[in-house]
Amino acid sequence: MTITYDRDGILAEIADGQINQRGIDAMNGWLARGDGIAVYANVEIGHPEAGHRQFLSFGSTEAQIESSDPPVRLPDIGSKINWRYQLRGTYKGEAL
């Protein structure tokens, strides 16, 4: 089940994901152009990075994921193989 985050919820995910100000600024850029934020988590039990989160933009041709609804499994992007990462939730709203 995926979550549609409110502002407090996405801020909690960002804090748990240990995102710095530079990352928050990038996310605010995504939101300013009308994109959303997709939150993916490593769900492989026993993996050393289980629970690790990745944040990607979605919703436009400029986004990392161009579709209006991000896929359940994080696509392989660049040289990263991302099958461990499942969609946790999305956020489209005011700046962070």
N, C-alpha and C positions, 0 to 999 in steps of 0.2 A: 504494500500500500504506500502510495506517495502522499506527501503533505503539500498543501498550498500554504506557504508560510505567511504570517503577518510580519510586520517590521520587527517586533520583538523576537519572533521565532528565528528569522534569518540572522539577526544580530547575535543570537545565542549560538547558531551554527558557525558563524564567522569566528566567534571567540573560541569555540571548541576546536575549530580548524586552525587556530593560531595564525590568522591572517593579519599581516601588518598593514600600515596605512597605505602603502603603495598598492596593495591588493584591493583595499577598500576603494581607493581612488579609481582603479580600473573598473570595478563593479559599478561605481556611480556613473562612469562613462557609458557602460552598457545600458544602464537604466535610462540615462538621459537620451539615448538614441531610440528608446522604445523597446529594447530587448529585455529579456528576463534573465534570471540567474538560476541555473540548474545545479543542485547539490547532489553529488554522487558520493557513496561511501564504499570502502573496501569491505566486502561481506564474507571473505574467505576465512572461516574459523581456523584458528591456528596459524594464520599468516602473521609474520612479525609486524606488519603494518595494518592489521585488522582495525577497522574503524576510521582509518585515514580518510579524509574528505578531499574531493576535488570540486572546484567551482568553475563552471563554464557558462558563457553567454549562449543564449538561444533566441531564435525568433526572426532573424533577418538575414539577408545575404552577407552582411558584415560580421555576423556572429560566428562563433566556433561551431555551433550546431545550427544549421540554417532553418530547420523545421520549426513550426509554431509550437509543437509539442515535442519535448526531448524524449529520446528513446529510453526504455527501461534499463538497458545495459549501455554503459558508456562506450561509444564507438572507439575503435583504435584510431588514434590521432598521431600523425607523424610516425615516430618510431616506437611509440608506447603501445603496448598490448594491454587493454583495459578490461578484460573479461571479469575481473574481480569486483569491479565497481558497478553498483546498482543505484538507480535513481532513488534518492531519499525524499526530495521535494523540490519545489520551484518557488520563485518569488518574482513578482512584477509589481512594483509600487514606487513609493517615494524614495529619494536618495537616503543612503545609510549614514 
